[in-house]
Amino acid sequence: MTVELSSQRPLRTLKRKVIGRLFGAMSILATGLSVVVLAILLVDVFRDGIQEVDGEFIGSFPSRFPERAGIRSALLGTLWMLSFTAIIAFPIGVGAAIYLEEYAPNTWITRVIQINIANLAGVPSVVYGLLGLGIFVRGMMLGRSILAGSLTMSLLILPLIIVASREAIRAVPPSLREGSLALGASRWQMVYRTVLPSAMPGIL
């Protein structure tokens, strides 16, 4: 019986290796096929569109006449909205992560907040759009403005920033915190001078 089991082991090992290599080859083939299709689509779009892109197209406003139409307002609006969204969301998100990781007591209120933040990260973006429409556009009378769009986008990305920042802060070794406090730093000095510089690559 022992001889039979020992003789079957090399066959099982060989079978697993063959199946593993076949699966690896199929995965590489599927990935390569996807990349090739994507490259063909990008080349086709670039080839058809590069003829229409020039300084006048980028610097002109939209128009009913195709030969005069441009993307200046859309381009500038996108840049302004991205800038305002980053200015609003980044400090609030990182500040919330610092509070939850370094200062918040381990109470049921803190745990409820953490669960809600994790759940908000999975809410569809259309829900945030409706929320922004109700609060910023109509409630605060901001209208169809860049500020209203930036505030709505900030609400959309805040849960993601908070979750990512908390993970980066949590990854900082406790020994760095203990060493900073042992040298006489206050809690805020420890966070500002030790924890944040170490966690900043993960936060960014």
Buried (B, 14 or more C-beta within 10 A) or exposed (E): EEEEEEEEEEEEEEEEEEEEEEEEEEEEEEEEEEEEEEEEEEEEEEEEEEEEEEEEBEEBEEEEEEEEBBBBEEEEEEEBBEEBBBEBBBEBBBEBBBBBBBEBEEEEEBEEBBEEBEEBBEEEEEEBBEBBBEBBBEEEEBEEEBBBBBBBBBBBBBBBBBBBBBBBBEEBEEEBBEEBBEEEBEEEEBBBEBBBEBBEEBBE
